[in-house]
């Protein structure tokens, strides 16, 4: 069995699967919303390895060239690179405590600035981009249509994620900067168009292309990145390589909310991972994240951790019993859209090998 199904995409795999995960912008501590994505990607990799005998090759980038990072470092009175390195250190500790394995590739955006310049130059030559006032813009008028996003919603999201739809230098509000001309209080590099810095979408494109080439099997990230980030990533990559689709399957993990509001620093409703792990076992935190459909958003409540701890105990008690059946059934459920709740029900009933396998695959021990 070497077939994985994700959100309707059926992926036939041989001996490896390429997974690109949109990683952190290292400007703040890790919260539960971040962790949910990385736990699900880690579990996907474990399912591939243990159930399908397919080796996952995971790339998780670090966006260490970004406006919010520059601003946070400035507030802290620190150099951006020093500030980012400290935040990465904290993040790595959180992921290790949560039993999330390190990715095979972890590219940093600052090392790919030259690649962004080459990408922008190639898209200028092909006509997919244009230069104005020292910035290079990708022609993105068709991206919202491709993403099935309504105009008003797309404009709001573009502004929310720093796309600057009101930039007067643009031909169209949905064009995005591959290279942004120099601005005060931001890191800058030299390019053929003057001093500036890479655009967010372009950074991810060059890191993914440099690691995996023209395509990948799974592109993962939070559901909030679907538009604009992932939509522009795919459009830019396909314009550059001529290979479509850029990814065989999207893995957009559901958003974590608090009282119905998306967990975000700007909302002041962060549930910090370090705090949770101080008071609860990593297995309970992972179970709380995983014991649900991966693509559905969910609302965090403290009592969910008690329920999750009970579910972990149930599996461990089942693992202590003898039993050698249902292993294949558990794997089949996980390979069909990562149906963790159904797999738990089967493993808890069968006990023995099935429960022990599931404990390992879910990273509970």
JOVEN-V998910 format. One record per backbone hydrogen bond with DSSP energy under -0.5 kcal/mol. CO is the residue of the C=O (numbers start at 1). NH is the residue of the N-H. E is the energy in kcal/mol with one decimal. If there is no record, write none. Layout:
CO/NH/E
CO/NH/E
This chain:
2/13/-2.8
4/11/-3.6
5/337/-2.1
6/9/-2.8
9/6/-2.7
9/11/-0.7
10/12/-0.7
11/4/-2.5
11/13/-0.5
15/55/-2.3
17/19/-0.6
17/57/-3.2
18/20/-0.5
18/217/-1.3
18/218/-2.3
19/21/-0.5
19/59/-3.0
20/220/-3.4
21/23/-0.6
21/61/-1.3
24/26/-0.6
24/63/-2.5
25/27/-2.5
30/273/-2.2
30/274/-0.5
31/35/-2.3
32/36/-2.2
33/37/-0.9
34/37/-0.7
34/38/-1.5
35/39/-2.7
36/40/-2.1
37/41/-2.2
38/42/-2.2
39/43/-2.3
40/44/-2.6
41/45/-2.3
42/46/-1.9
43/47/-2.5
44/48/-2.3
45/49/-2.1
46/50/-3.0
47/51/-2.3
47/52/-1.3
48/52/-0.6
48/54/-2.7
54/56/-0.6
55/17/-2.0
56/58/-0.6
57/19/-2.7
58/104/-1.2
58/105/-2.2
59/21/-3.4
62/64/-1.7
62/109/-2.4
66/70/-2.2
67/71/-2.4
68/72/-2.3
69/73/-2.7
70/74/-2.0
71/75/-2.2
72/76/-1.7
73/77/-0.5
73/78/-2.9
74/77/-1.0
79/83/-2.7
80/84/-2.5
81/85/-2.1
82/86/-1.9
83/87/-2.0
84/88/-2.4
85/89/-1.9
86/90/-2.0
87/91/-2.4
88/92/-2.8
89/93/-1.8
90/94/-2.1
91/95/-2.6
92/96/-2.2
93/97/-2.3
94/98/-1.4
95/100/-2.8
96/99/-1.6
99/101/-0.6
105/60/-2.4
107/62/-2.4
108/111/-1.6
109/112/-2.2
110/113/-0.6
112/116/-1.9
113/117/-1.9
114/118/-2.0
115/119/-2.4
116/120/-2.8
117/121/-2.3
118/122/-2.2
119/123/-2.3
120/124/-2.1
121/125/-2.1
122/126/-1.7
123/127/-0.8
123/128/-1.4
123/129/-1.4
124/127/-0.6
128/139/-2.7
130/137/-3.2
132/135/-2.1
135/132/-2.8
136/178/-3.0
136/179/-1.7
137/130/-2.0
138/140/-1.1
138/176/-1.3
140/143/-1.7
140/144/-0.5
142/146/-2.2
143/147/-2.1
144/149/-3.0
145/148/-1.4
150/154/-3.2
151/155/-2.5
152/156/-2.1
153/157/-2.6
154/158/-2.6
155/159/-2.1
156/160/-2.4
157/161/-2.2
158/163/-3.6
159/162/-1.5
164/167/-1.9
167/170/-1.6
172/175/-1.9
176/138/-3.4
176/178/-0.5
178/199/-2.4
179/136/-2.3
179/181/-0.5
180/197/-2.1
183/186/-1.1
189/196/-2.3
191/194/-1.8
194/191/-0.7
195/182/-2.1
196/189/-3.4
197/180/-3.1
199/203/-2.0
200/204/-1.6
201/205/-2.2
202/206/-2.4
203/207/-2.0
204/208/-2.6
205/209/-2.7
206/210/-2.2
207/211/-1.7
208/212/-2.9
209/213/-1.8
212/215/-0.6
216/248/-1.6
217/249/-0.6
218/20/-2.6
218/220/-0.6
219/251/-2.7
220/22/-2.0
221/253/-2.1
222/225/-2.1
223/226/-1.4
225/230/-2.9
226/231/-1.2
228/232/-2.6
229/233/-2.6
230/234/-2.4
231/235/-2.0
232/236/-3.0
233/237/-2.4
234/238/-2.5
235/239/-2.0
236/240/-1.9
237/241/-2.8
238/242/-2.3
242/244/-0.5
246/216/-1.5
249/219/-2.3
251/221/-2.0
251/253/-0.9
253/223/-2.8
255/298/-2.1
256/263/-2.3
257/300/-3.2
258/261/-1.8
261/258/-2.6
264/267/-0.8
264/268/-0.8
264/269/-1.2
265/268/-1.0
270/272/-0.6
271/32/-2.5
272/276/-1.8
273/277/-2.6
274/278/-1.0
275/279/-1.1
276/279/-0.5
276/280/-2.0
281/284/-0.6
281/285/-1.7
282/286/-2.8
283/287/-2.5
284/288/-2.3
285/289/-1.7
286/290/-2.6
287/291/-2.3
290/292/-2.4
293/296/-1.2
294/254/-2.7
298/257/-2.7
298/300/-0.5
301/304/-2.1
302/305/-1.6
302/306/-0.6
303/307/-1.8
304/308/-2.3
305/309/-2.3
306/310/-1.9
307/311/-1.9
308/312/-2.3
309/313/-2.3
310/314/-2.2
311/315/-1.9
312/316/-2.2
313/317/-2.5
314/318/-2.0
315/319/-2.4
316/320/-1.2
318/321/-1.2
318/352/-2.2
323/353/-3.3
325/354/-0.6
326/330/-2.3
327/331/-2.2
328/332/-2.4
329/333/-2.1
330/334/-2.0
331/335/-2.4
332/336/-1.0
333/339/-1.9
334/338/-1.7
335/5/-2.8
335/337/-1.1
338/340/-2.1
339/343/-1.9
340/344/-2.6
341/345/-2.0
342/346/-2.1
343/347/-2.6
344/348/-2.8
345/349/-1.5
346/350/-2.7
347/351/-3.0
351/354/-1.1
351/355/-0.6
352/356/-2.4
353/357/-2.7
354/358/-2.2
355/359/-2.3
356/360/-1.7
357/361/-2.8
358/362/-2.6
359/364/-2.7
360/363/-1.2
